[in-house]
């Protein structure tokens, strides 16, 4: 286990554009405000969703498998949490979401590109502290923070 202390340097509130890809829109807000390290949360609704679930039994760093969930219907963003940090030197957004359908059934998982925004309020907390870079973890096959 590793840990480090960080300070919140600014909080950015954003309304994401109708029709935007959710992951790309979050990354765009971080870029526009020159935020390389952040935590964020959001609520709102999607026209369609795309999540995935990491297949732990096949967690091989050379053969990572995420099982996709295509949700081709209007959805509420019940919860969206994530981070912005560096991966291979580039800014990267990592998020997990809980989405609900019109019957209140919830679907959760790793947020993927392909989520189309209907309406979304984003709260992004820019952080200051040691640089965090994600690297491929040999045990899990996941891109985890390696800077600690």
Secondary structure, 3 states (H helix, E strand, C coil): CCCCCCEEEEEEEEEECCCCEHHHHHHHHHHHCCCCCEEEEEEEEEEEEEEEEECHHHCECCECCEEEEEECCCEEEEEEEEEEEEECCEEEEEEEEEEECCCCCEEEEEECCCCEEEEEEEEEEEEECCCCEEEECCCCCCEEECCC
